[in-house]
Amino acid sequence: MNSLQIDANGRLRHLITLEGLGRERINALLDRAAELRDAFAIDAQGPQLLAGRTVVNLFFETSTRTRSSFELAARRLGATVLNFDIASSSTSKGESLEDTLATLEAMQADAFIVRHRENGMPERLAGFAKRAAILNAGDGNHAHPTQGLLDALTIRDRHADFGLLTVTICGDIRHSRVARSDLHMLRALGAREIRLCGPAALLPDAGAFADCRILEDFDEAVAGSDVLIMLRLQRERMSEALIGDEADYFARFGLTPQRLARAAKHALVMHPGPMNRGVEID
């Protein structure tokens, strides 16, 4: 477990990674999320748990879904939200992120939602923050813990017992922070079998994934799967053209109705977005 995440009283101080959080703590987070979702379904005003708090979105990579979902969630819970404009900020003039954080924290910001292309940046800021909480909204190919929690809740809504599930993750796993957070989540919640599928160039090194079944045959990977998580090709993170023809990729690894028929009868298909139709999914 990341030592910065838990305070001296055993409470979650920051959210940097799902690795090491454990089944009990992850289930507690999912239970709380489900409670809040149900409360807002009954009353659109919902509990104003963040009234009087200030949440800052620090996004150094482009984002639509993640930034919007964090902003909407914070506002619905009563927080004041500041969307930090990177282009016009002092970071564009050479100011360090630590100094930017210190300035905003001095203005009584209570939480920072951080997305950054560099692995470890949210953890670095968590080590620097004096009072505010740091939530990782995705760092490099390292982690995307809130996507992992969202995926866990989505799966749990349909399958109460993870121990009965075969979960297949297919696509650009080598460059995917979602795949890594989903893997930590699935391990913690006791998934029966985790399959990783993709072309050899986009599969991870086996060491960290020794407990997973790694396949290059998508038809074999789909067979009997209860959950299919499809990932896009992250060309922006590839140092070279690891995949050439997208039509060929789709022929080998694209999810079609015909392939889906090989999965379990009520298989759940998931995608973190952005989705490229005709590449990883029909």
KAFENLIN-V457053 format. One record per residue. N is the residue number from 1. PHI is phi in whole degrees, 0 to 359 (NA if undefined). OMEGA is omega in radians with two decimals (* if undefined). D_CENTER is the distance of its C-alpha to the mean C-alpha in whole Angstrom. Layout:
BEGIN
n:N phi:PHI omega:OMEGA d_center:D_CENTER
n:N phi:PHI omega:OMEGA d_center:D_CENTER
END
This chain:
BEGIN
n:1 phi:NA omega:3.07 d_center:17
n:2 phi:293 omega:-3.02 d_center:16
n:3 phi:293 omega:-3.13 d_center:20
n:4 phi:284 omega:-3.00 d_center:19
n:5 phi:289 omega:-3.02 d_center:17
n:6 phi:251 omega:-3.14 d_center:19
n:7 phi:275 omega:-3.07 d_center:23
n:8 phi:296 omega:3.13 d_center:26
n:9 phi:266 omega:3.11 d_center:26
n:10 phi:82 omega:-3.14 d_center:23
n:11 phi:263 omega:3.13 d_center:21
n:12 phi:290 omega:-3.07 d_center:18
n:13 phi:266 omega:3.08 d_center:18
n:14 phi:228 omega:3.01 d_center:15
n:15 phi:235 omega:-3.08 d_center:11
n:16 phi:254 omega:-3.09 d_center:11
n:17 phi:205 omega:3.03 d_center:9
n:18 phi:272 omega:-3.10 d_center:9
n:19 phi:299 omega:3.09 d_center:12
n:20 phi:84 omega:-3.12 d_center:15
n:21 phi:292 omega:3.08 d_center:15
n:22 phi:88 omega:-3.06 d_center:17
n:23 phi:298 omega:-3.06 d_center:17
n:24 phi:298 omega:-3.10 d_center:19
n:25 phi:290 omega:3.11 d_center:17
n:26 phi:295 omega:3.11 d_center:14
n:27 phi:296 omega:3.09 d_center:16
n:28 phi:296 omega:3.09 d_center:18
n:29 phi:296 omega:3.13 d_center:14
n:30 phi:293 omega:3.10 d_center:14
n:31 phi:299 omega:-3.13 d_center:18
n:32 phi:294 omega:3.11 d_center:18
n:33 phi:298 omega:3.13 d_center:15
n:34 phi:295 omega:3.10 d_center:18
n:35 phi:299 omega:-3.13 d_center:21
n:36 phi:293 omega:3.09 d_center:20
n:37 phi:301 omega:-3.13 d_center:19
n:38 phi:293 omega:3.13 d_center:22
n:39 phi:296 omega:3.13 d_center:24
n:40 phi:287 omega:3.07 d_center:23
n:41 phi:291 omega:3.13 d_center:24
n:42 phi:277 omega:-3.09 d_center:27
n:43 phi:224 omega:-3.08 d_center:28
n:44 phi:300 omega:3.10 d_center:26
n:45 phi:288 omega:3.07 d_center:27
n:46 phi:62 omega:3.10 d_center:25
n:47 phi:287 omega:-3.10 d_center:25
n:48 phi:271 omega:-3.02 d_center:25
n:49 phi:291 omega:-3.11 d_center:23
n:50 phi:251 omega:3.10 d_center:23
n:51 phi:301 omega:-3.12 d_center:26
n:52 phi:85 omega:3.12 d_center:27
n:53 phi:260 omega:3.10 d_center:24
n:54 phi:240 omega:-3.14 d_center:23
n:55 phi:246 omega:-3.12 d_center:19
n:56 phi:248 omega:3.03 d_center:19
n:57 phi:272 omega:3.10 d_center:16
n:58 phi:251 omega:-3.08 d_center:16
n:59 phi:251 omega:3.13 d_center:15
n:60 phi:259 omega:2.98 d_center:16
n:61 phi:230 omega:3.14 d_center:14
n:62 phi:296 omega:-3.13 d_center:15
n:63 phi:200 omega:3.01 d_center:13
n:64 phi:248 omega:-3.06 d_center:14
n:65 phi:296 omega:-3.01 d_center:11
n:66 phi:292 omega:-3.13 d_center:9
n:67 phi:297 omega:-3.13 d_center:12
n:68 phi:296 omega:-3.10 d_center:14
n:69 phi:292 omega:3.07 d_center:12
n:70 phi:295 omega:-3.13 d_center:12
n:71 phi:296 omega:3.14 d_center:16
n:72 phi:298 omega:-3.14 d_center:17
n:73 phi:298 omega:-3.12 d_center:16
n:74 phi:296 omega:3.14 d_center:18
n:75 phi:295 omega:-3.14 d_center:21
n:76 phi:296 omega:3.10 d_center:21
n:77 phi:271 omega:3.00 d_center:21
n:78 phi:97 omega:-3.10 d_center:24
n:79 phi:280 omega:2.88 d_center:22
n:80 phi:275 omega:-3.06 d_center:24
n:81 phi:243 omega:3.05 d_center:21
n:82 phi:247 omega:3.04 d_center:22
n:83 phi:267 omega:-3.04 d_center:20
n:84 phi:289 omega:-3.13 d_center:21
n:85 phi:271 omega:-3.06 d_center:23
n:86 phi:298 omega:-3.03 d_center:22
n:87 phi:299 omega:-3.08 d_center:25
n:88 phi:257 omega:-3.10 d_center:28
n:89 phi:272 omega:3.12 d_center:26
n:90 phi:289 omega:3.07 d_center:28
n:91 phi:295 omega:3.10 d_center:26
n:92 phi:287 omega:3.11 d_center:27
n:93 phi:256 omega:3.08 d_center:30
n:94 phi:103 omega:3.12 d_center:29
n:95 phi:293 omega:3.13 d_center:28
n:96 phi:287 omega:3.10 d_center:26
n:97 phi:294 omega:3.11 d_center:22
n:98 phi:298 omega:3.12 d_center:24
n:99 phi:291 omega:3.07 d_center:27
n:100 phi:298 omega:3.12 d_center:25
n:101 phi:299 omega:-3.13 d_center:23
n:102 phi:298 omega:3.13 d_center:26
n:103 phi:297 omega:-3.11 d_center:28
n:104 phi:290 omega:3.10 d_center:25
n:105 phi:293 omega:3.08 d_center:25
n:106 phi:294 omega:3.07 d_center:29
n:107 phi:273 omega:3.07 d_center:29
n:108 phi:73 omega:2.98 d_center:27
n:109 phi:291 omega:-3.05 d_center:24
n:110 phi:260 omega:-3.12 d_center:22
n:111 phi:209 omega:3.09 d_center:18
n:112 phi:237 omega:3.04 d_center:16
n:113 phi:262 omega:-2.96 d_center:13
n:114 phi:244 omega:2.93 d_center:12
n:115 phi:237 omega:-3.07 d_center:11
n:116 phi:209 omega:-3.12 d_center:13
n:117 phi:288 omega:-3.06 d_center:14
n:118 phi:268 omega:3.05 d_center:15
n:119 phi:303 omega:3.03 d_center:14
n:120 phi:89 omega:-3.10 d_center:15
n:121 phi:297 omega:3.11 d_center:15
n:122 phi:300 omega:3.10 d_center:14
n:123 phi:296 omega:3.12 d_center:15
n:124 phi:299 omega:3.13 d_center:19
n:125 phi:290 omega:3.10 d_center:19
n:126 phi:298 omega:3.11 d_center:18
n:127 phi:290 omega:-3.10 d_center:21
n:128 phi:263 omega:-3.06 d_center:23
n:129 phi:296 omega:-3.14 d_center:22
n:130 phi:272 omega:-3.03 d_center:25
n:131 phi:228 omega:-3.02 d_center:24
n:132 phi:286 omega:3.06 d_center:21
n:133 phi:270 omega:3.08 d_center:18
n:134 phi:248 omega:3.07 d_center:15
n:135 phi:244 omega:-3.11 d_center:11
n:136 phi:279 omega:3.09 d_center:9
n:137 phi:258 omega:3.11 d_center:7
n:138 phi:122 omega:3.08 d_center:7
n:139 phi:230 omega:3.12 d_center:10
n:140 phi:50 omega:3.05 d_center:11
n:141 phi:254 omega:-3.02 d_center:10
n:142 phi:276 omega:-3.01 d_center:10
n:143 phi:200 omega:3.01 d_center:7
n:144 phi:215 omega:-2.96 d_center:3
n:145 phi:297 omega:-3.13 d_center:5
n:146 phi:289 omega:3.04 d_center:5
n:147 phi:294 omega:3.08 d_center:3
n:148 phi:298 omega:3.10 d_center:4
n:149 phi:292 omega:3.09 d_center:7
n:150 phi:298 omega:3.11 d_center:8
n:151 phi:297 omega:3.13 d_center:8
n:152 phi:298 omega:-3.13 d_center:10
n:153 phi:294 omega:3.12 d_center:12
n:154 phi:298 omega:3.12 d_center:13
n:155 phi:293 omega:-3.08 d_center:14
n:156 phi:296 omega:3.09 d_center:16
n:157 phi:299 omega:-3.06 d_center:18
n:158 phi:251 omega:-3.12 d_center:19
n:159 phi:223 omega:-3.04 d_center:20
n:160 phi:291 omega:-3.05 d_center:21
n:161 phi:251 omega:3.12 d_center:21
n:162 phi:296 omega:-3.12 d_center:18
n:163 phi:294 omega:3.11 d_center:21
n:164 phi:260 omega:-2.93 d_center:23
n:165 phi:258 omega:2.89 d_center:20
n:166 phi:255 omega:-3.06 d_center:20
n:167 phi:245 omega:3.11 d_center:16
n:168 phi:248 omega:3.03 d_center:16
n:169 phi:250 omega:-3.05 d_center:13
n:170 phi:231 omega:3.06 d_center:15
n:171 phi:134 omega:-3.09 d_center:15
n:172 phi:276 omega:-3.07 d_center:14
n:173 phi:284 omega:-3.11 d_center:13
n:174 phi:303 omega:-3.06 d_center:15
n:175 phi:257 omega:-2.97 d_center:13
n:176 phi:261 omega:3.01 d_center:9
n:177 phi:288 omega:3.09 d_center:7
n:178 phi:298 omega:-3.14 d_center:5
n:179 phi:301 omega:-3.12 d_center:8
n:180 phi:292 omega:3.11 d_center:8
n:181 phi:292 omega:3.07 d_center:6
n:182 phi:297 omega:3.13 d_center:7
n:183 phi:297 omega:3.11 d_center:10
n:184 phi:299 omega:3.13 d_center:11
n:185 phi:295 omega:-3.09 d_center:10
n:186 phi:295 omega:3.07 d_center:13
n:187 phi:297 omega:-3.09 d_center:15
n:188 phi:298 omega:-3.08 d_center:15
n:189 phi:270 omega:2.96 d_center:16
n:190 phi:81 omega:3.10 d_center:18
n:191 phi:305 omega:-3.08 d_center:18
n:192 phi:297 omega:-3.13 d_center:21
n:193 phi:214 omega:3.08 d_center:20
n:194 phi:243 omega:3.12 d_center:17
n:195 phi:247 omega:3.07 d_center:18
n:196 phi:244 omega:-3.05 d_center:17
n:197 phi:225 omega:3.09 d_center:19
n:198 phi:169 omega:3.04 d_center:19
n:199 phi:295 omega:-3.05 d_center:22
n:200 phi:307 omega:-3.09 d_center:23
n:201 phi:292 omega:-3.08 d_center:22
n:202 phi:248 omega:3.06 d_center:18
n:203 phi:270 omega:-3.10 d_center:18
n:204 phi:283 omega:2.99 d_center:17
n:205 phi:297 omega:-2.98 d_center:20
n:206 phi:295 omega:-3.01 d_center:21
n:207 phi:309 omega:-3.08 d_center:21
n:208 phi:283 omega:-3.07 d_center:18
n:209 phi:237 omega:-3.03 d_center:18
n:210 phi:297 omega:-3.12 d_center:21
n:211 phi:272 omega:3.14 d_center:20
n:212 phi:258 omega:3.02 d_center:19
n:213 phi:268 omega:-3.07 d_center:21
n:214 phi:257 omega:-3.03 d_center:21
n:215 phi:228 omega:3.00 d_center:23
n:216 phi:250 omega:3.11 d_center:24
n:217 phi:256 omega:-3.06 d_center:25
n:218 phi:294 omega:3.12 d_center:23
n:219 phi:300 omega:3.09 d_center:26
n:220 phi:292 omega:-3.12 d_center:26
n:221 phi:293 omega:-3.11 d_center:22
n:222 phi:291 omega:-3.00 d_center:22
n:223 phi:306 omega:3.09 d_center:25
n:224 phi:78 omega:-3.11 d_center:25
n:225 phi:290 omega:3.08 d_center:21
n:226 phi:272 omega:3.14 d_center:20
n:227 phi:224 omega:3.07 d_center:16
n:228 phi:240 omega:3.09 d_center:16
n:229 phi:249 omega:-3.09 d_center:12
n:230 phi:262 omega:-3.11 d_center:13
n:231 phi:239 omega:3.12 d_center:12
n:232 phi:280 omega:3.01 d_center:14
n:233 phi:280 omega:-3.10 d_center:16
n:234 phi:265 omega:-3.09 d_center:15
n:235 phi:298 omega:-3.12 d_center:18
n:236 phi:292 omega:3.12 d_center:18
n:237 phi:256 omega:-3.13 d_center:16
n:238 phi:269 omega:3.13 d_center:19
n:239 phi:283 omega:3.11 d_center:22
n:240 phi:211 omega:-3.12 d_center:25
n:241 phi:283 omega:-3.11 d_center:25
n:242 phi:285 omega:3.11 d_center:23
n:243 phi:234 omega:-3.10 d_center:24
n:244 phi:269 omega:-3.00 d_center:27
n:245 phi:272 omega:-3.12 d_center:27
n:246 phi:291 omega:3.10 d_center:25
n:247 phi:296 omega:3.10 d_center:27
n:248 phi:293 omega:3.10 d_center:28
n:249 phi:299 omega:-3.14 d_center:24
n:250 phi:298 omega:3.14 d_center:24
n:251 phi:298 omega:-3.09 d_center:27
n:252 phi:268 omega:-2.97 d_center:26
n:253 phi:230 omega:3.13 d_center:22
n:254 phi:284 omega:3.11 d_center:22
n:255 phi:274 omega:3.13 d_center:21
n:256 phi:241 omega:3.07 d_center:24
n:257 phi:303 omega:-3.14 d_center:26
n:258 phi:295 omega:3.11 d_center:28
n:259 phi:291 omega:-3.12 d_center:26
n:260 phi:300 omega:3.13 d_center:24
n:261 phi:298 omega:3.12 d_center:27
n:262 phi:279 omega:-3.12 d_center:27
n:263 phi:283 omega:3.06 d_center:24
n:264 phi:300 omega:-2.97 d_center:25
n:265 phi:304 omega:-3.09 d_center:27
n:266 phi:248 omega:-3.09 d_center:24
n:267 phi:298 omega:3.11 d_center:21
n:268 phi:261 omega:3.11 d_center:18
n:269 phi:256 omega:-3.09 d_center:16
n:270 phi:229 omega:3.09 d_center:13
n:271 phi:207 omega:-3.11 d_center:11
n:272 phi:285 omega:-3.09 d_center:8
n:273 phi:75 omega:-0.13 d_center:11
n:274 phi:292 omega:-3.04 d_center:13
n:275 phi:259 omega:3.11 d_center:15
n:276 phi:251 omega:-3.11 d_center:18
n:277 phi:292 omega:-3.09 d_center:21
n:278 phi:85 omega:3.07 d_center:23
n:279 phi:243 omega:3.11 d_center:21
n:280 phi:259 omega:-3.11 d_center:18
n:281 phi:209 omega:-3.07 d_center:19
n:282 phi:290 omega:* d_center:23
END
